[in-house]
């Protein structure tokens, strides 16, 4: 696993979705600025944790697919239903 590539691509993906930029959120009484909630990805020697999810070893197929998506420069496909605009 190329951790440097993963970190570099995560930085690029964060820039793509406007990391640190507030978005307008419409409310019943008007609108307000809101910063999107980040989704932490914790990398360990033997696996990952996405958000507040369970530990996932690198040997697990879903973990391998998640990291391959990131190494290919894409948001993990498993997150697309929950975050269609990226996270």
Secondary structure, 3 states (H helix, E strand, C coil): CCHHHHHHHHHHHHHHCCCCCEEEEEECCEEEEEECCCCCEEECCCEEEECCCCCEECCCHHHHHHHHHHHCCCCCHHHCCCCCCCC
